């Protein structure tokens, strides 16, 4: 620590009064404690520290007493906090890091963040700054005309949160409409983008909180909570992806899921008997519609008792699970936290014995009401209870269940949501009463503080339990409720949406904001959960849903909602759509692997890649899918055309290789089969032949879809299931391509990992090639041209035998593409298309 004294410390210090609220007064003294700058402002104290990765943490204790420093979101990393310098001036202090300067005005105490070039990035609103009123706390930050706000997790549209207000209080939003708030999750994290420069704020407070992005003030935006600590992190950019990387270092990333979990998943409330589940599975295989997972909703249980099976309808569930497995299906079952309060029921009894259930204010076990009727709730904020819950999965996993779906974990409680009936707990709004007590990892608290982390801690118990019980396999857990960091334990879906065009459209900005808030493995119920879609709406939803990282159809009620429930014509289209998802799996898996290490999402709002182009920031209904593809889904009923904005640069139709110049609005005709997808210039996108499910077998052939321009692409592969990748059992290839006047080049630039996971053979598909090349070479050696038909038969020969020497190329005039067939690719291997005769030297 380096403290430079260049000024005088002010000696007065009273808090300022603002409308019943108090805001911080003068800095009366300051000192450095370990690696934290502590400011005394009269009776109040502020602690400022430099966290990992140049993140600044600010904590306020209005009465001067800080409580236990504990977070459910921030992952401890054991790295000692970096040190910083403090410079003192008459009017202010400066905390100096290699990247930032944090200026603390002395009178009154106001904090601002400056880049090392002295430009002010963000900071307290000069009038209000940090305030409190009793237990309530609020921070006001200056608002600029060019500020735009993204993130906040699962929130209603629009994408840009400017001028909106939001509340965080996880809610069983069963009837939610387009602008309902709050929903099921809490992510008090926001990316502020100002003329291309981004920074983030993470307000780590689990109480009911709210954000106001300039709706009530033109000069300040604010965040605050009913209680708890004013504890926030300032996360510098300058690029939005820098904020994402740093936030990921704080709250963790989505672990690499098993590959099958990225396949198509089918769900319904309910396939309510073993017979029905088996018949749905049969239909998928019979109709050759790819599908990896079947979900079994609450009706498999015996009277909604978690961890039981209905003895009649699912009497032979092990046989069912075995036969599903044989046919390539993975089974995901639902588990709710509400445990039937019934002596004699094993789970209830063992929960009572271990003191695992929540108690009310009067000390008795709290009894609420969920699906099984009178129910009790495990205290997932208690370590022993998390362990107990995780271990309960033993029998389910042993019987052949693959994945776990955790629902109703806001937690939902049906007993207290009727204020009209004079309900004394009506303030509970569909959840358990606020006074219910929680262990809170050893520092007891009540529901007000624990509510927003209940779902996350349930998902954590489940995930940790699965890791203990089946250590060789990556778990798949899906949760409805969550708090920042939930992505470390589970995928998230957006709850009970409805089969309307509005809700189809709203899923895009919702999932994009979840994605930039760290919840990368996310999806909405395809087709809509409530009510029933028209064939057109279902098909359009599926055409969008294949780009949801979690690609799952789900519905409730009387009618079937499978890809084959909407007549022959739509079945055919739906099959093709799902097959596209399966063809893209190598790309999707590669991007998910990138997400698991970098925190960068698969669904990318345009501002992420084009931060300096305000024109694209407000686009709610387009996105980048991974780093290479732009998708402009058709989301309007009976649409005959789709207008959309292509960001600047050259783009190519993914399906037809047609060039489009970006930087302006494009209008294309569409029909019911159109999925507008565009590859960046120089994109290299790995795909494969669509399979019926993820079978764990080695990949026989990989197609690399190469688009004109200069660029790079990636391919990641491993066994798709185990943790072998942590021991080097994976392959990561990096490719490069460039287009010159006379030639087009492709190169395997780098390979890390093991050749074991290399595909059996390759097809290099060069798109946008207007004429057949004169020559095609591999490592400078001419490759033989084939006719398209011959290429096909060579291709099937190559498919059979890994390492076969099938090589050659052909030109497909219709698609204006060159297909180069190769048996293998080694680092440094270069393939060149020569568009003009080569000079004798080459
Ligand atoms: C909740 C879930 C829904 C599920 C239903 C029955 O409404 O959000 O997905 O099907 O409960 O378990």
Boltz pocket constraint, residues with backbone or C-beta under 6 A from the ligand:
constraints:
  - pocket:
      binder: B
      contacts: [[A, 174], [A, 268], [A, 269], [A, 297], [A, 298], [A, 334], [A, 407], [A, 408], [A, 480], [A, 495], [A, 496], [A, 529], [A, 554], [A, 555], [A, 556]]
      max_distance: 6.0
